[in-house]
Amino acid sequence: MSYVVALYEIDREYGGSEEGGWWYDTGELNRVLCVCRTEEQAYQKANRANALLRVLQRGKRDVGSVLYRGGRHAAEVFERIAPKYIPEERPRYE
C-alpha cells in the first residue's frame, strides 16, 4: 500500500441555512508532495509540511475571515490517490 502526501489550497464553503447557517472547509489539489510506503512516514512528512506552511502563511488572512481571498494551503494524507477536491462530496447537515 502507498500513501500520498498532497498539497491543497483551502477555502470555506457555505453549507446551508440550517441552525443559523453552517460552513465547511474545502480544498483543491495543488500538487502531490510525495508518495510514502508507510502511513507513519506520510503523516510525519505532512506534519512537517504543515509546520512550515504555518510559518510561511503567518501574515495571510484566516480561511474563516470574510476578507479571505485564497492563498492558504495544507498538506493532507491519502491512501493511493489524492482526490482533486476535498471533501470529495458536499457534506450534509445532520
WODA-V814890 format. One record per residue. D_FIRST is the distance of its C-alpha to the first C-alpha in Angstrom with 2 decimals. Layout:
BEGIN
d_first=(D_FIRST,D_FIRST)
END
This chain:
BEGIN
d_first=(0.00,3.79,6.89,10.18,13.55,16.24,20.00,22.06,25.83,26.83,29.81,31.38,32.46,35.21,34.01,37.45,40.80,40.05,41.27,42.73,39.81,36.17,33.67,29.89,27.73,26.00,24.07,23.87,21.13,22.79,20.11,16.57,17.12,14.04,10.34,8.95,6.66,7.62,8.99,12.33,12.51,11.82,14.55,16.79,16.80,17.38,20.11,21.71,21.79,23.30,25.85,26.94,27.14,29.38,31.73,31.79,32.31,34.97,37.79,36.12,37.07,34.89,33.05,35.39,38.50,40.62,41.00,37.28,36.77,33.15,31.74,29.56,25.85,22.93,19.38,16.73,13.01,10.81,7.38,6.98,10.82,13.74,16.64,20.02,21.74,21.19,21.95,21.02,24.05,27.31,27.71,30.75,33.27,33.59)
END
